[in-house]
Amino acid sequence: MTRKTSAADRVKHLKEYDAYHHALLEATIDSGTSKAIAPRSKHCCIRLLNLLFSDLFAVRFASIGDTPTRQLLDTGDIHSGSSFWRDITVEFNTNRTDYNKLISPDVRFDGVDASVIVVHDAGSLCDLWKKCNSNYMKVMACFTKSGEHGDDFFDYCGGAVDVFYLRKCLEIKHDLTSFVEGGLRECDQFDSLDYRERERSSLLEMQSPAPKRRKSDVVETVQGLLASVMPGEPSMVDELMNMHKLIELLSL
């Protein structure tokens, strides 16, 4: 475009370029051979989280953990090949206005710019979310561990601003907390009371003899008493022992 190009023509050309880029991107995704043009930056996951927690995608995002229907399995519309991740990919790579702002003014996000677009394919973005979610689960396990009393979640993030940003997103979209933390194992969320109770139960179990062992001890004691009170009649002792064994077999 030249300097003499009118504002209306400039807008028209930009829209045509965006439409072309959008179509080219969709064709690339459809081919299944696309790869990220550039390596991930510190801005990528923040931008992705803005999309995932946006009003446009939040409801669909919360349902990606649902068991896929037979139709979805037959069409391959699952995981990174799903229509959800395809739509996320298009928005991530082409939308230059709706996902640029940070949801928190925290100074620890200084230097992060969600408006920076590094083109990714659906598989790359899906993996990016899985990695962020996995790291979040590990941080949560430490943050909620018995004996840890720090209130600042960032102290447990090891400098990972994307994990800290995910925490901030959940403070706004509380209804997505159970979905995001759904993979957190119960043993990673225990409090001190639960921990002490499990330790106590484990100790009692170790100290208590096994049922079969206790039963065997009783049998030996009875047999010893019978033998001591009737030393001259071993046949009666043997008979009682055989009867007891028969009762044991019948009770199994």
Backbone bond lengths (Angstrom), bond angles and torsions (degrees), N, CA, C in turn:
res aa  C-N    CA-C-N  psi(-1)  N-CA   C-N-CA  omega(-1)  CA-C   N-CA-C  phi
1 M - - - 1.466 - - 1.523 110.17 -
2 T 1.314 115.59 140.10 1.460 121.13 178.85 1.519 109.71 -91.07
3 R 1.321 114.68 172.04 1.465 119.82 178.87 1.524 112.05 -64.55
4 K 1.345 115.76 -25.64 1.457 119.55 -177.49 1.533 112.59 -81.76
5 T 1.335 116.42 -4.91 1.470 119.48 179.86 1.519 109.66 -63.95
6 S 1.311 115.98 130.12 1.469 120.54 -178.22 1.525 110.96 -70.42
7 A 1.326 114.45 162.39 1.463 119.92 179.87 1.523 111.01 -61.41
8 A 1.321 116.49 -39.20 1.467 120.41 -179.87 1.523 111.32 -63.55
9 D 1.350 115.16 -40.86 1.464 119.07 179.34 1.527 111.18 -68.68
10 R 1.337 115.68 -36.41 1.466 119.36 177.75 1.532 110.58 -61.36
11 V 1.328 114.84 -45.58 1.469 119.65 178.86 1.524 110.34 -61.41
12 K 1.337 115.91 -42.09 1.458 120.61 -179.92 1.524 111.18 -61.21
13 H 1.346 116.23 -45.34 1.465 120.54 -179.49 1.528 111.21 -64.86
14 L 1.323 116.61 -39.21 1.466 120.06 179.45 1.525 111.13 -65.27
15 K 1.332 115.99 -40.97 1.465 119.86 178.29 1.526 110.88 -64.65
16 E 1.325 116.13 -40.14 1.463 119.94 178.48 1.526 110.74 -64.72
17 Y 1.338 115.43 -38.94 1.460 119.11 178.49 1.529 110.95 -64.97
18 D 1.339 115.43 -43.65 1.461 119.54 178.91 1.526 111.07 -61.91
19 A 1.329 116.46 -41.86 1.463 120.42 179.42 1.524 110.76 -63.74
20 Y 1.333 115.80 -41.04 1.464 120.28 178.43 1.525 110.48 -64.36
21 H 1.322 115.81 -45.37 1.462 120.26 -179.69 1.531 110.47 -63.24
22 H 1.328 116.26 -39.77 1.461 122.15 179.36 1.532 110.35 -62.27
23 A 1.332 116.31 -46.72 1.465 120.89 -179.66 1.523 111.23 -65.45
24 L 1.328 116.14 -40.88 1.457 120.68 179.28 1.519 111.03 -63.23
25 L 1.322 115.88 -40.88 1.457 120.69 179.96 1.525 111.30 -65.18
26 E 1.339 116.59 -43.84 1.466 120.34 179.55 1.525 110.81 -62.99
27 A 1.317 116.45 -39.22 1.462 119.89 178.91 1.521 110.86 -65.28
28 T 1.320 115.86 -38.30 1.459 120.49 178.70 1.517 111.10 -65.59
29 I 1.340 116.05 -41.84 1.463 120.63 178.97 1.520 110.45 -65.47
30 D 1.346 116.46 -40.90 1.460 121.10 179.90 1.520 111.45 -61.25
31 S 1.317 116.85 -33.22 1.458 120.16 -177.72 1.510 112.16 -69.47
32 G 1.334 116.51 -22.26 1.458 120.56 179.41 1.508 113.49 74.50
33 T 1.344 117.50 10.50 1.458 120.68 -177.51 1.508 112.57 -115.28
34 S 1.309 117.82 8.37 1.461 120.24 -175.81 1.509 111.65 -72.30
35 K 1.284 115.70 150.26 1.462 122.12 176.76 1.518 108.34 -139.73
36 A 1.316 115.29 154.34 1.453 118.96 -179.87 1.517 109.69 -59.52
37 I 1.327 115.64 132.83 1.456 120.14 -179.78 1.521 110.56 -69.67
38 A 1.314 116.75 -34.76 1.459 120.95 -179.33 1.526 108.76 -132.46
39 P 1.319 117.16 157.02 1.464 119.50 178.21 1.520 111.15 -65.04
40 R 1.315 115.38 159.64 1.460 120.23 -179.74 1.523 110.69 -62.39
41 S 1.310 114.54 144.55 1.460 120.18 175.49 1.521 108.78 -112.97
42 K 1.323 116.61 174.07 1.462 120.59 179.25 1.524 111.70 -68.19
43 H 1.344 115.95 -13.76 1.459 120.38 -179.32 1.531 112.37 -86.31
44 C 1.328 117.25 -22.33 1.467 121.15 -169.51 1.521 113.14 -61.82
45 C 1.330 116.61 -49.95 1.462 119.15 -176.22 1.527 111.30 -67.41
46 I 1.323 116.83 -34.59 1.469 120.45 178.02 1.524 109.79 -63.41
47 R 1.312 115.85 -44.57 1.473 120.03 178.20 1.531 109.99 -63.37
48 L 1.327 116.27 -42.46 1.465 120.25 179.47 1.528 111.23 -61.27
49 L 1.325 117.17 -42.98 1.466 120.49 178.81 1.523 111.31 -63.73
50 N 1.326 116.57 -35.41 1.470 119.53 175.70 1.530 110.70 -59.08
51 L 1.318 116.45 -39.64 1.462 120.43 178.45 1.526 111.41 -70.12
52 L 1.322 116.10 -49.22 1.464 120.55 -174.93 1.524 112.30 -60.85
53 F 1.332 116.56 -35.28 1.464 120.83 -177.63 1.530 112.62 -98.10
54 S 1.311 116.52 8.90 1.465 119.81 178.52 1.526 109.86 -74.06
55 D 1.323 115.80 160.80 1.467 120.42 178.04 1.526 111.43 -61.44
56 L 1.312 116.15 -28.32 1.458 120.35 -178.05 1.528 112.50 -70.54
57 F 1.343 116.46 -35.85 1.463 119.42 -172.61 1.528 115.25 -115.60
58 A 1.310 119.32 -11.18 1.469 121.48 -171.46 1.528 113.30 -56.63
59 V 1.331 116.98 -45.11 1.472 120.17 -178.07 1.526 110.74 -64.81
60 R 1.306 116.74 -45.15 1.471 120.28 178.21 1.519 110.83 -66.27
61 F 1.313 116.07 -36.36 1.459 121.04 179.08 1.526 110.80 -60.45
62 A 1.319 117.00 -41.67 1.466 121.43 -178.09 1.518 112.53 -68.61
63 S 1.328 117.19 -16.12 1.466 120.19 -176.99 1.523 113.40 -98.70
64 I 1.331 118.33 -1.43 1.468 118.74 -176.40 1.520 112.10 -71.27
65 G 1.342 116.62 -15.01 1.458 119.15 177.08 1.510 113.25 -87.91
66 D 1.336 117.41 -2.68 1.460 120.95 179.43 1.526 110.71 -68.92
67 T 1.318 116.11 153.95 1.460 120.70 176.19 1.525 109.38 -65.27
68 P 1.332 118.00 124.36 1.466 119.93 -177.19 1.524 111.91 -66.98
69 T 1.309 116.01 145.72 1.459 121.05 177.94 1.524 109.64 -74.82
70 R 1.332 115.27 166.70 1.462 119.82 177.99 1.526 110.70 -60.32
71 Q 1.325 116.85 -37.68 1.463 120.53 179.82 1.523 111.13 -63.03
72 L 1.337 116.53 -42.82 1.464 119.74 179.26 1.518 110.75 -65.28
73 L 1.328 116.79 -39.07 1.461 120.45 178.86 1.527 110.74 -64.92
74 D 1.332 116.21 -41.35 1.464 120.32 -178.27 1.524 111.85 -67.00
75 T 1.320 116.69 -35.21 1.472 120.53 -177.98 1.527 112.70 -89.90
76 G 1.338 116.48 -6.97 1.463 119.59 -178.78 1.508 113.52 75.02
77 D 1.329 116.64 17.99 1.469 121.48 -177.17 1.527 110.37 -85.94
78 I 1.323 115.22 58.86 1.464 120.83 -178.00 1.522 109.65 -137.91
79 H 1.320 114.92 163.03 1.466 122.85 177.19 1.536 110.34 53.34
80 S 1.336 116.32 -137.71 1.467 118.94 -176.29 1.526 112.14 -70.17
81 G 1.325 117.40 -14.74 1.459 120.46 178.43 1.510 113.33 -90.68
82 S 1.320 117.06 5.50 1.461 120.63 -177.22 1.521 111.16 -76.87
83 S 1.329 114.31 160.19 1.466 119.32 178.61 1.524 110.71 -63.66
84 F 1.338 116.62 -28.69 1.465 119.64 178.69 1.524 110.57 -61.53
85 W 1.319 117.17 -51.50 1.464 119.70 -177.67 1.525 111.38 -70.77
86 R 1.304 117.45 -27.62 1.462 119.71 174.98 1.523 110.28 -66.29
87 D 1.326 116.19 -43.17 1.470 120.09 178.48 1.526 111.17 -66.63
88 I 1.330 116.16 -39.95 1.468 120.63 177.00 1.524 109.85 -59.64
89 T 1.324 115.59 -42.70 1.470 120.52 -177.46 1.522 111.61 -62.84
90 V 1.315 116.09 -44.42 1.465 120.01 179.56 1.524 110.54 -61.37
91 E 1.331 116.85 -47.25 1.465 120.68 -179.97 1.525 111.29 -64.56
92 F 1.314 116.07 -41.84 1.467 120.75 -178.69 1.529 110.95 -60.11
93 N 1.312 116.25 -41.27 1.465 120.74 -173.37 1.522 114.69 -88.45
94 T 1.335 117.61 -17.32 1.468 118.77 -172.87 1.522 115.14 -121.74
95 N 1.327 117.89 -28.71 1.468 119.47 -176.18 1.526 109.64 -77.57
96 R 1.322 116.02 115.13 1.463 120.64 -174.53 1.526 113.67 -102.25
97 T 1.326 117.28 7.46 1.471 118.36 -173.55 1.526 115.00 -128.15
98 D 1.331 118.60 -34.29 1.468 120.41 -166.84 1.524 115.69 -87.68
99 Y 1.310 118.80 -15.31 1.468 119.94 -172.91 1.526 112.80 -126.26
100 N 1.318 115.67 27.68 1.464 120.33 -173.74 1.524 114.16 -90.83
101 K 1.325 117.36 -18.93 1.464 120.31 -174.29 1.527 111.71 -91.68
102 L 1.325 116.02 143.74 1.462 121.14 175.06 1.523 109.09 -79.43
103 I 1.319 116.76 143.44 1.464 119.91 -177.42 1.528 111.94 -83.64
104 S 1.329 116.32 -5.04 1.467 120.34 -180.00 1.525 110.01 -138.27
105 P 1.339 117.22 139.99 1.466 120.71 178.37 1.528 112.67 -87.47
106 D 1.317 117.92 9.37 1.464 121.69 -177.05 1.530 110.22 -52.48
107 V 1.327 115.80 134.14 1.469 120.74 -175.61 1.520 112.15 -64.29
108 R 1.322 116.82 -19.23 1.460 118.96 -179.25 1.526 112.36 -73.40
109 F 1.317 116.37 -5.70 1.461 120.58 173.62 1.522 111.84 -98.22
110 D 1.310 116.99 7.24 1.463 120.22 176.50 1.531 109.33 -60.40
111 G 1.295 115.80 134.09 1.463 120.09 -179.43 1.516 113.05 94.55
112 V 1.334 116.96 -8.68 1.464 120.78 177.23 1.525 108.82 -95.35
113 D 1.308 116.80 131.29 1.466 121.64 -177.57 1.528 109.21 -129.85
114 A 1.330 115.91 104.09 1.469 120.32 -177.71 1.520 112.97 -71.35
115 S 1.326 117.41 -9.69 1.467 119.77 179.00 1.524 111.82 -80.89
116 V 1.323 116.83 -12.39 1.465 120.68 178.61 1.530 108.95 -71.91
117 I 1.319 116.74 123.35 1.463 121.40 -178.04 1.523 110.26 -108.90
118 V 1.313 115.28 116.06 1.459 122.06 170.18 1.527 105.97 -110.56
119 V 1.310 117.21 117.07 1.465 120.85 -172.81 1.526 111.26 -64.92
120 H 1.333 115.20 128.95 1.467 122.56 177.71 1.516 109.57 -129.96
121 D 1.335 115.99 157.57 1.456 119.41 171.71 1.524 109.28 -93.16
122 A 1.332 116.22 175.88 1.460 121.04 -175.30 1.525 112.01 -62.43
123 G 1.322 116.63 -41.22 1.461 119.93 -179.65 1.512 112.39 -62.53
124 S 1.325 116.31 -39.73 1.459 121.07 179.80 1.524 111.39 -65.66
125 L 1.328 116.64 -42.35 1.468 120.18 -179.95 1.525 111.13 -69.35
126 C 1.325 116.28 -38.21 1.463 120.22 177.22 1.526 110.35 -62.36
127 D 1.324 116.67 -44.06 1.466 120.92 177.72 1.523 111.37 -64.77
128 L 1.329 115.94 -36.24 1.462 120.66 179.39 1.527 110.42 -62.28
129 W 1.328 116.45 -42.16 1.465 120.16 177.43 1.533 111.23 -66.30
130 K 1.325 116.75 -44.65 1.464 120.13 -178.80 1.530 111.22 -59.79
131 K 1.319 116.27 -40.93 1.460 120.05 179.79 1.519 111.03 -66.26
132 C 1.327 116.59 -43.75 1.466 120.87 179.06 1.524 110.19 -62.99
133 N 1.330 116.59 -43.52 1.461 121.26 -179.95 1.523 111.08 -64.22
134 S 1.334 116.36 -41.78 1.464 120.86 178.88 1.526 111.08 -62.92
135 N 1.322 116.61 -44.05 1.467 120.07 178.43 1.523 111.21 -65.40
136 Y 1.325 115.79 -36.14 1.469 120.11 177.81 1.525 110.46 -62.88
137 M 1.330 117.08 -41.63 1.461 120.83 179.85 1.530 111.21 -61.78
138 K 1.331 115.77 -40.66 1.464 120.00 179.64 1.524 110.81 -65.54
139 V 1.325 116.36 -42.17 1.465 120.31 179.01 1.523 110.21 -65.40
140 M 1.332 117.25 -40.84 1.461 121.14 178.70 1.519 111.33 -62.17
141 A 1.323 116.94 -37.63 1.460 120.85 179.07 1.524 110.65 -61.31
142 C 1.323 116.49 -39.86 1.476 120.32 177.97 1.524 111.10 -74.44
143 F 1.330 115.72 -39.75 1.469 120.95 -176.60 1.527 111.83 -64.65
144 T 1.329 117.21 -34.57 1.467 121.49 -177.52 1.519 112.99 -99.36
145 K 1.321 117.35 3.31 1.460 120.94 -177.32 1.522 111.52 -68.11
146 S 1.338 115.45 143.66 1.463 121.05 178.71 1.525 110.18 -58.72
147 G 1.319 115.96 135.16 1.463 120.91 178.85 1.511 113.56 94.56
148 E 1.345 117.18 -13.29 1.461 121.04 177.16 1.528 108.34 -92.45
149 H 1.327 116.41 124.64 1.464 119.58 -173.24 1.525 113.36 -120.27
150 G 1.337 117.80 6.36 1.457 119.84 179.84 1.518 111.12 -70.20
151 D 1.323 116.43 138.31 1.462 121.18 -178.62 1.523 113.04 -96.01
152 D 1.329 117.02 -14.56 1.460 120.54 -177.31 1.527 109.51 -91.25
153 F 1.314 115.88 109.07 1.463 121.27 -177.48 1.524 111.62 -58.63
154 F 1.319 116.73 -33.89 1.463 120.46 -176.86 1.528 111.90 -62.56
155 D 1.332 116.94 -28.65 1.462 120.32 -179.91 1.523 112.14 -61.27
156 Y 1.320 116.87 -21.63 1.462 121.29 -178.13 1.529 112.53 -99.11
157 C 1.332 116.78 -2.06 1.466 121.00 -173.71 1.520 113.95 -85.97
158 G 1.308 117.52 -10.11 1.455 119.43 -178.92 1.514 112.85 62.12
159 G 1.331 116.04 29.84 1.460 120.33 178.96 1.518 114.50 84.47
160 A 1.329 118.13 1.45 1.471 121.58 -179.17 1.526 109.95 -77.83
161 V 1.328 116.34 98.62 1.465 120.02 -176.28 1.525 112.02 -69.28
162 D 1.341 117.46 -26.80 1.462 118.80 179.06 1.525 111.25 -67.10
163 V 1.337 116.91 -37.94 1.466 120.94 177.26 1.527 109.92 -66.39
164 F 1.317 116.33 -41.75 1.463 121.02 178.28 1.528 110.14 -65.58
165 Y 1.322 116.81 -36.91 1.468 121.14 178.74 1.531 110.75 -66.92
166 L 1.324 116.33 -37.53 1.463 120.26 176.51 1.526 110.46 -60.71
167 R 1.322 115.93 -39.37 1.466 120.46 176.68 1.532 110.40 -60.89
168 K 1.320 116.17 -42.41 1.461 120.71 179.39 1.531 110.94 -65.70
169 C 1.326 116.52 -36.86 1.466 120.11 177.98 1.524 110.84 -63.11
170 L 1.327 116.38 -38.91 1.461 120.65 -179.66 1.525 111.88 -71.16
171 E 1.317 116.66 -24.98 1.465 119.27 176.19 1.530 110.70 -68.27
172 I 1.323 115.89 -24.31 1.465 120.65 178.60 1.528 110.73 -92.22
173 K 1.327 116.34 -45.79 1.471 121.25 179.73 1.538 108.71 -103.78
174 H 1.342 115.76 76.16 1.465 120.34 -176.71 1.528 111.93 -60.45
175 D 1.331 117.02 -32.24 1.459 120.17 -175.03 1.525 113.02 -67.82
176 L 1.328 117.70 -10.97 1.460 120.73 178.04 1.525 112.53 -95.47
177 T 1.325 116.62 -1.61 1.463 120.21 -176.58 1.520 111.93 -61.29
178 S 1.326 117.50 -47.61 1.463 120.46 -177.72 1.522 111.16 -63.22
179 F 1.337 117.29 -33.92 1.461 120.05 177.73 1.525 110.86 -68.98
180 V 1.328 116.67 -47.97 1.464 120.80 -177.71 1.523 111.18 -65.43
181 E 1.330 116.73 -40.19 1.459 120.82 -177.88 1.524 111.84 -92.11
182 G 1.321 116.93 10.47 1.464 120.38 -177.42 1.509 113.86 -61.55
183 G 1.343 117.20 -27.77 1.453 119.31 -179.63 1.506 114.21 -86.34
184 L 1.328 117.27 -0.86 1.457 120.61 -178.03 1.509 109.42 -73.91
185 R 1.316 116.80 118.38 1.455 120.43 -177.29 1.517 111.02 -69.28
186 E 1.331 114.66 151.69 1.459 119.94 -178.10 1.528 110.80 -60.13
187 C 1.339 116.56 -35.84 1.460 119.05 -177.68 1.518 111.77 -68.46
188 D 1.345 117.42 -15.71 1.457 120.43 177.91 1.515 112.60 -89.60
189 Q 1.338 117.40 -6.35 1.453 121.32 -175.54 1.525 112.76 -114.93
190 F 1.339 117.85 8.82 1.460 119.24 -173.32 1.522 111.59 -68.33
191 D 1.332 116.19 150.71 1.454 120.61 172.71 1.517 108.53 -103.04
192 S 1.325 116.64 178.33 1.458 120.57 -172.94 1.517 112.25 -64.09
193 L 1.339 117.92 -35.91 1.461 120.38 -178.97 1.522 110.68 -65.90
194 D 1.329 116.38 -45.15 1.460 119.85 178.10 1.519 110.75 -61.83
195 Y 1.333 114.84 -40.69 1.458 119.31 -178.50 1.520 110.97 -63.17
196 R 1.356 116.92 -46.04 1.461 120.03 -179.41 1.526 111.17 -65.09
197 E 1.323 116.75 -36.57 1.467 120.18 179.60 1.521 110.67 -65.26
198 R 1.349 116.46 -41.14 1.458 119.13 178.33 1.517 111.38 -66.78
199 E 1.336 116.37 -38.35 1.458 119.51 178.12 1.525 110.73 -64.23
200 R 1.330 116.42 -41.12 1.461 121.16 -179.99 1.530 110.57 -64.82
201 S 1.330 116.53 -44.49 1.460 120.64 179.49 1.520 111.17 -63.09
202 S 1.332 115.40 -40.90 1.456 119.84 179.14 1.520 111.23 -63.70
203 L 1.352 116.50 -40.82 1.459 120.81 -179.69 1.521 110.89 -65.77
204 L 1.334 117.11 -43.05 1.463 121.12 178.95 1.520 110.93 -63.19
205 E 1.318 115.72 -38.18 1.458 119.66 179.58 1.517 111.33 -65.47
206 M 1.339 116.00 -37.45 1.458 119.91 178.89 1.520 111.41 -69.49
207 Q 1.339 116.48 -35.62 1.453 120.51 -177.54 1.521 112.21 -78.46
208 S 1.334 118.08 -26.91 1.460 121.54 -176.83 1.517 109.79 -82.13
209 P 1.354 118.65 131.50 1.459 120.76 177.81 1.515 110.59 -68.05
210 A 1.286 116.07 153.20 1.455 120.73 179.23 1.521 110.08 -65.93
211 P 1.353 118.73 149.52 1.466 122.03 -178.78 1.516 113.45 -54.95
212 K 1.326 117.45 -42.60 1.456 119.56 -179.23 1.518 111.50 -65.55
213 R 1.344 115.33 -35.78 1.453 119.32 179.77 1.518 110.53 -67.02
214 R 1.361 116.97 -42.44 1.461 120.62 178.62 1.526 110.57 -62.38
215 K 1.320 116.61 -40.51 1.463 121.16 -179.89 1.517 110.58 -64.99
216 S 1.321 115.72 -40.88 1.460 120.35 179.27 1.517 111.16 -64.24
217 D 1.353 116.85 -39.30 1.464 120.55 178.55 1.518 111.17 -62.33
218 V 1.321 117.42 -41.19 1.468 121.28 179.55 1.519 110.77 -63.89
219 V 1.334 115.95 -43.04 1.467 120.13 -179.99 1.521 110.99 -61.28
220 E 1.344 116.11 -44.49 1.454 119.85 -179.97 1.520 111.64 -63.43
221 T 1.345 116.56 -38.36 1.467 120.43 179.62 1.522 111.17 -65.00
222 V 1.336 116.58 -45.17 1.469 120.78 179.45 1.521 110.94 -63.37
223 Q 1.317 115.07 -41.83 1.458 118.58 179.58 1.522 111.52 -63.68
224 G 1.334 115.70 -38.84 1.459 119.25 178.40 1.515 112.27 -64.68
225 L 1.349 116.32 -41.35 1.469 120.29 178.84 1.520 111.15 -64.32
226 L 1.313 116.50 -42.94 1.459 119.95 179.52 1.521 111.49 -62.39
227 A 1.318 115.37 -41.16 1.461 119.13 -179.68 1.513 111.70 -67.01
228 S 1.362 116.79 -32.95 1.466 120.02 -177.85 1.521 112.30 -76.19
229 V 1.330 117.45 -34.97 1.468 119.60 -177.85 1.521 111.78 -85.46
230 M 1.315 116.92 -18.55 1.464 119.07 -179.79 1.522 109.96 -132.58
231 P 1.355 117.63 62.71 1.464 119.98 -177.17 1.513 112.97 -67.60
232 G 1.351 116.24 -25.57 1.459 118.68 -176.16 1.511 113.22 -87.07
233 E 1.307 118.43 -2.52 1.448 120.85 -176.74 1.537 110.79 -126.69
234 P 1.316 116.88 65.64 1.466 119.71 -177.98 1.516 113.20 -61.99
235 S 1.311 115.88 -27.32 1.460 117.52 -179.08 1.521 111.23 -65.98
236 M 1.349 118.15 -36.39 1.456 121.35 178.44 1.525 110.45 -67.87
237 V 1.332 116.01 -40.23 1.469 119.66 177.42 1.524 110.47 -61.63
238 D 1.330 115.15 -45.41 1.466 118.97 179.05 1.515 111.36 -60.99
239 E 1.352 114.97 -39.62 1.458 119.14 -179.67 1.522 111.32 -64.31
240 L 1.363 116.06 -42.95 1.460 119.78 178.28 1.533 111.21 -64.13
241 M 1.314 116.06 -39.55 1.465 119.96 178.57 1.529 110.96 -62.65
242 N 1.333 115.26 -43.20 1.460 118.94 179.61 1.521 111.39 -64.73
243 M 1.357 116.28 -38.91 1.460 120.32 177.85 1.528 110.65 -63.69
244 H 1.348 115.06 -40.63 1.465 118.95 -179.48 1.527 111.08 -65.09
245 K 1.336 116.03 -40.19 1.465 119.56 178.18 1.524 111.00 -63.58
246 L 1.364 115.30 -38.81 1.452 119.64 178.93 1.524 110.93 -63.41
247 I 1.355 116.04 -41.69 1.468 120.65 178.32 1.528 110.40 -62.45
248 E 1.338 115.55 -41.27 1.469 119.80 178.60 1.523 111.43 -60.81
249 L 1.342 116.16 -43.68 1.459 119.99 -179.52 1.521 111.64 -64.45
250 L 1.331 116.09 -39.15 1.458 120.23 -179.65 1.522 112.08 -69.53
251 S 1.344 116.38 -27.56 1.469 119.89 -177.73 1.515 112.98 -82.75
252 L 1.348 118.42 -10.95 1.466 121.22 -178.54 1.521 110.99 -72.15
